[in-house]
Amino acid sequence: MGTFLMGTSEFVVAGLLPDLSADLAIGISEAGLLVTAFAMGMIATPLVAIAVLKISQRTTLVLALGVFAAGHVIVALTEELSVILVTRFVTALATGAFWSIAASVAAGAVDLESSARAIGLVLSGGILATVVGVPLGSVAGQLVGWRGPFWILAVAAILAAFVIARFVPGGRADTAVVPVRSQLAALARGRFWLVMAACVLISGAVMSTYSFISPLLTDHGGLSADLLPLGLAVFGVGAVTGTLNSGRFADRAPYGTALTGGIVVVLALCLLNVFSHYAVPSIMFLALAGMAGLGTNPVLMSLAVRFARGAPTLATSLSTSMFNLGTAVGSWVTARAIGTSGPASIPLVGVLFAVALLIPLAALVLIDRSRRRGHESAKLTRATDDAVSC
């Protein structure tokens, strides 16, 4: 419930950009800063995760939803863009705390081999928001104005807080007894930071494009504004499909699954760049990019937890931070590109991020193969030594 509401909040702006920019008398690129501001707040997730290490999981989740609800009330009441941006930033801090704790709880509730699937289930709440929450938010914005979805999210967050207070255990997280210095030391692995780089680039590729889906499909692709929620929903179906199913493959072959997802994202965004003047192909290629790109997220987060044993909360919070760093940088670059070249530049920015993504993903695959050869060679050497001894 919580990740669904927070996923809706982060990207509901994508379906409200025209109404929001008209009401506040600002341009589309300025309205897009609401996505950037939220993503910037999410970047601070690791600091928030450290701050709440000694607070019970249940208390952290409930407080985060309380701040989330208050932030949406403020946005619904104000007319000042600066106030809205600051409030979105603060709301994102609470969202980051929620996401990191929720993912950590999921990873700790199952064995290591099933962690990708468990994290994928938690993340699916946020991805489900792209199927249901964001399209419904777009419809609500058309019916009652762009402020309506913010009121709905505030009320729903309060209800979710009551449910979480009832069902989530109140004990401290296991990581609360581990010193912060030890947790930071657990992150000092090269493969972990390759995963972090992939998190930035996969989000920069897919979410920078999705954040401006409204001008891309309507102004550039010729889609009727009334059909925009349908386009948002199709993207969401692809994203949910990828998120729920990628864990099945990732538990068996995480590196190959991640690299395959990256390659599909490159191909989908390249095709989108070619066919962006046509609404229907654009929607289909966006959905394919969402399926492959967002389906890769739980794989990367699971690898982060694996490489940072002893610091699962920091690993998941850093992953969340890097995903949102990619969204922030990607949406900012895309906004600048729109100001210079118009909506046609939106998918091109995504392509550039996607091509760069293949570098860390390929490096992870090569490192894994090298390590496997090393293990096989060591086993062969031990077997030979045993034979000689006999």
C-alpha positions in Angstrom: 0.0 0.0 0.0 2.7 2.4 1.0 4.9 1.9 -2.0 1.9 2.1 -4.3 1.0 5.6 -2.9 4.5 6.8 -3.0 5.1 5.5 -6.6 1.9 7.3 -7.6 3.0 10.5 -5.9 6.4 10.6 -7.6 5.2 10.3 -11.1 1.5 11.4 -11.1 3.0 14.8 -12.2 3.8 13.1 -15.5 0.0 13.0 -16.3 -0.7 16.4 -14.9 2.0 18.6 -16.5 -0.3 20.5 -18.9 -2.9 21.4 -16.3 -0.3 22.1 -13.6 1.8 24.4 -15.9 -1.4 26.3 -17.0 -2.6 26.8 -13.4 0.8 28.0 -12.1 1.5 30.0 -15.3 4.8 28.2 -15.9 6.3 26.2 -18.8 6.3 22.4 -19.2 10.0 22.2 -18.4 9.5 24.2 -15.2 6.6 22.0 -14.2 8.8 19.0 -14.8 11.0 20.2 -11.9 8.3 18.7 -9.6 9.6 15.3 -10.6 13.2 16.5 -10.3 12.7 17.9 -6.8 11.1 14.7 -5.6 13.9 12.6 -7.0 16.5 15.0 -5.4 14.9 14.3 -2.0 15.0 10.6 -2.6 18.8 10.9 -3.3 19.3 11.6 0.4 17.7 8.2 1.3 21.0 6.7 2.8 21.3 9.6 5.2 17.7 9.1 6.3 18.3 5.4 6.6 21.3 6.0 8.9 19.2 8.4 11.0 16.4 5.9 11.6 18.6 2.8 12.3 17.7 2.8 16.0 14.0 3.4 15.4 11.7 0.5 15.1 10.6 -0.4 11.6 6.9 0.1 12.3 7.5 3.6 13.8 9.7 4.6 10.9 7.1 3.5 8.3 4.2 5.2 10.1 6.1 8.5 10.6 7.1 8.5 7.0 3.5 8.1 5.9 2.5 11.0 8.2 5.1 13.3 6.7 4.0 12.1 3.2 0.4 13.0 4.0 1.2 16.4 5.4 3.4 17.3 2.4 0.5 16.5 -0.1 -1.9 18.7 1.9 0.6 21.6 1.6 1.0 21.1 -2.1 -2.8 21.0 -2.6 -3.2 24.3 -0.8 -0.3 26.5 -2.1 0.0 28.6 -5.2 3.8 29.2 -5.0 6.0 27.0 -7.2 8.9 27.4 -4.7 6.9 26.2 -1.8 5.7 23.2 -3.9 9.3 22.3 -4.8 10.5 22.4 -1.2 7.6 20.4 0.0 8.1 17.8 -2.7 11.7 17.5 -1.6 10.8 17.0 2.1 8.1 14.5 1.1 10.7 12.6 -0.8 12.9 12.3 2.3 10.1 10.5 4.0 9.4 8.4 1.0 13.1 7.3 0.9 13.0 6.2 4.5 9.8 4.2 3.8 11.2 2.5 0.6 14.6 1.5 2.3 12.9 0.0 5.3 10.3 -1.8 3.3 12.8 -3.3 0.9 15.1 -4.3 3.8 12.2 -6.0 5.6 11.4 -7.9 2.4 15.0 -9.1 1.9 15.3 -10.2 5.5 12.0 -12.1 5.5 13.2 -14.8 3.1 16.4 -16.6 2.3 19.2 -15.1 0.2 18.2 -17.0 -2.9 14.7 -15.6 -2.9 15.6 -12.0 -2.0 15.2 -10.7 -5.5 11.6 -12.0 -5.7 10.7 -10.6 -2.3 12.1 -7.2 -3.1 10.3 -7.3 -6.5 7.1 -7.9 -4.6 7.6 -4.8 -2.5 8.7 -2.7 -5.5 5.7 -3.9 -7.4 3.6 -1.7 -5.2 5.4 1.3 -6.7 5.4 -0.1 -10.2 1.6 -0.9 -9.8 1.2 2.8 -9.3 2.2 3.3 -13.0 -0.7 1.0 -14.0 -3.4 2.3 -11.7 -2.3 5.2 -9.6 -0.8 7.5 -12.2 -3.5 7.0 -14.9 -6.2 7.4 -12.3 -4.4 10.5 -11.0 -4.4 11.9 -14.6 -8.2 11.2 -14.9 -8.8 12.8 -11.5 -6.8 15.8 -12.6 -8.8 16.2 -15.7 -12.1 16.0 -13.7 -11.3 18.1 -10.6 -8.1 19.8 -11.3 -4.4 18.8 -10.7 -4.8 19.4 -6.9 -7.4 16.7 -6.5 -4.9 13.7 -6.7 -2.8 15.3 -4.0 -5.7 15.4 -1.6 -6.6 11.8 -2.4 -3.0 10.7 -1.8 -2.9 12.5 1.6 -6.1 10.7 2.8 -4.9 7.3 1.5 -1.5 7.7 3.2 -3.3 8.2 6.6 -5.3 5.0 6.0 -2.2 3.1 5.1 -0.4 4.3 8.2 -3.2 2.7 10.4 -2.9 -0.6 8.5 0.9 -0.7 8.9 0.7 0.2 12.6 -1.6 -2.9 12.9 0.4 -5.5 10.9 4.1 -4.6 10.8 6.1 -5.9 13.8 7.5 -3.2 16.1 10.9 -4.7 16.8 14.1 -3.0 15.7 15.8 -4.0 12.4 18.7 -6.4 12.7 21.0 -3.7 11.3 20.3 -1.4 14.3 22.9 -3.3 16.4 25.6 -3.1 13.7 27.8 0.0 14.0 27.5 2.5 11.1 31.2 2.3 10.5 30.9 -1.5 9.9 28.0 -1.0 7.6 29.9 1.6 5.5 32.9 -0.8 5.3 30.6 -3.5 3.9 29.9 -1.2 1.0 33.6 -0.9 -0.1 33.4 -3.4 -2.9 33.9 -2.6 -6.6 31.0 -4.8 -7.8 28.7 -2.9 -5.4 29.5 0.4 -7.0 29.1 -1.0 -10.5 25.6 -1.9 -9.4 25.1 1.6 -8.2 26.2 3.0 -11.5 23.8 0.8 -13.3 21.0 2.0 -11.0 21.7 5.6 -12.0 21.8 4.9 -15.7 18.8 2.5 -15.9 16.6 5.1 -14.2 18.1 8.0 -16.2 17.2 6.1 -19.4 13.6 5.0 -18.6 12.3 7.5 -16.1 13.6 10.6 -17.8 11.5 9.6 -20.8 8.5 8.6 -18.7 8.5 11.8 -16.8 7.7 13.7 -20.0 5.3 11.2 -21.4 2.5 13.7 -21.7 4.2 16.2 -24.1 5.9 13.3 -25.9 2.6 11.5 -26.7 0.2 14.5 -27.0 2.3 17.4 -28.4 4.7 15.3 -30.5 2.8 12.0 -31.1 -0.6 13.5 -31.7 -2.4 11.5 -29.0 -5.6 13.0 -27.7 -5.3 14.3 -24.1 -8.4 12.2 -23.2 -6.4 9.1 -24.2 -3.3 9.9 -22.2 -4.4 7.9 -19.1 -4.5 4.8 -21.5 -1.0 5.4 -22.6 0.1 5.7 -19.0 -1.6 2.5 -18.1 0.0 0.6 -21.0 3.4 1.7 -19.8 2.5 0.6 -16.3 1.4 -2.8 -17.4 4.8 -3.3 -19.0 6.6 -2.1 -15.9 4.6 -4.4 -13.5 5.1 -7.4 -15.8 8.8 -6.9 -15.8 9.1 -6.3 -12.1 7.1 -9.3 -11.0 8.8 -11.7 -13.4 12.4 -10.5 -13.4 12.9 -11.9 -9.9 12.2 -15.5 -11.2 15.1 -15.2 -13.7 17.3 -13.1 -11.4 17.4 -15.7 -8.6 19.0 -18.1 -11.2 21.1 -15.8 -13.4 21.1 -12.2 -12.0 24.0 -10.9 -14.2 22.6 -12.2 -17.5 19.1 -11.0 -16.6 20.3 -7.5 -15.9 22.4 -7.3 -19.1 19.5 -8.6 -21.2 17.2 -6.0 -19.6 19.7 -3.3 -20.5 20.0 -4.4 -24.1 16.2 -4.4 -24.5 16.0 -0.9 -23.1 18.5 0.4 -25.6 16.6 -1.2 -28.5 13.2 0.0 -27.3 14.3 3.6 -26.8 16.1 3.6 -30.2 12.9 2.5 -31.9 10.9 5.0 -29.9 13.3 7.7 -31.1 12.6 6.7 -34.7 8.8 6.3 -34.4 8.1 9.1 -31.8 5.8 11.0 -34.3 3.3 8.1 -34.0 1.4 7.7 -30.8 0.6 3.9 -30.9 4.2 2.7 -31.6 5.5 5.2 -29.1 3.2 3.7 -26.4 4.3 0.2 -27.2 8.0 1.0 -27.2 7.6 2.9 -24.0 5.9 -0.1 -22.4 8.7 -2.4 -23.6 11.3 0.0 -22.1 9.4 0.0 -18.9 9.1 -3.7 -18.8 12.8 -4.3 -19.3 14.1 -1.3 -17.4 12.0 -1.3 -14.3 12.1 -5.1 -14.3 15.9 -4.7 -13.9 15.5 -2.7 -10.7 14.8 -5.5 -8.2 17.7 -7.5 -9.8 20.1 -4.6 -9.2 18.8 -4.1 -5.7 19.2 -7.8 -4.9 22.8 -7.7 -6.1 23.4 -4.7 -4.0 22.2 -6.5 -0.9 24.3 -9.5 -1.9 27.5 -7.5 -2.3 26.9 -5.5 0.9 26.3 -8.3 3.4 26.0 -6.8 6.9 24.4 -3.6 5.7 21.1 -4.5 3.9 19.3 -1.3 4.8 22.1 0.9 3.6 22.4 -1.2 0.4 18.7 -0.9 -0.4 18.6 2.8 0.6 21.7 3.5 -1.6 20.0 1.7 -4.5 16.9 3.8 -4.0 19.1 6.9 -3.9 20.8 6.0 -7.1 17.6 5.2 -8.9 16.4 8.6 -8.0 19.7 10.3 -8.9 19.2 8.9 -12.4 15.6 10.2 -12.4 16.7 13.7 -11.2 19.6 14.0 -13.6 17.7 12.5 -16.5 14.6 14.6 -16.0 16.7 17.8 -15.7 18.7 17.0 -18.8 15.5 16.2 -20.7 13.8 19.4 -19.5 16.8 21.4 -20.9 16.7 19.5 -24.1 12.9 20.2 -24.5 13.6 23.9 -24.0 16.2 23.8 -26.8 14.9 21.2 -29.3 11.3 20.5 -28.3 9.6 17.2 -27.4 11.4 15.3 -30.2 14.5 15.3 -28.0 12.9 13.4 -25.1 13.6 9.8 -26.3 17.1 10.8 -27.5 18.2 11.6 -24.0 16.9 8.2 -22.9 18.9 6.5 -25.6 22.2 8.1 -24.4 21.6 7.0 -20.8 20.7 3.5 -22.0 23.8 3.0 -24.1 26.0 4.1 -21.1 24.1 1.6 -19.0 25.6 -1.4 -20.9 29.1 -0.6 -19.6 28.6 -1.4 -15.9 26.2 -4.3 -16.7 28.7 -5.9 -19.1 31.5 -5.4 -16.5 29.5 -7.3 -13.9 29.0 -10.2 -16.3 32.7 -10.3 -17.2 33.7 -10.2 -13.5 31.3 -12.9 -12.6 32.7 -15.2 -15.4 36.3 -14.5 -14.3 35.5 -15.3 -10.7 33.8 -18.6 -11.8 36.8 -19.6 -13.9 39.0 -18.8 -10.9 36.8 -21.1 -8.6 36.8 -23.9 -11.2 40.6 -23.6 -11.6 41.0 -23.7 -7.8 38.8 -26.8 -7.6 40.8 -28.5 -10.4 44.1 -27.7 -8.6 42.8 -29.1 -5.3 41.6 -32.3 -7.1 44.9 -32.7 -8.8 46.8 -32.3 -5.5 44.5 -34.8 -3.8 45.2 -37.3 -6.7 48.9 -36.8 -6.4 48.8 -37.2 -2.6 46.9 -40.5 -3.0 
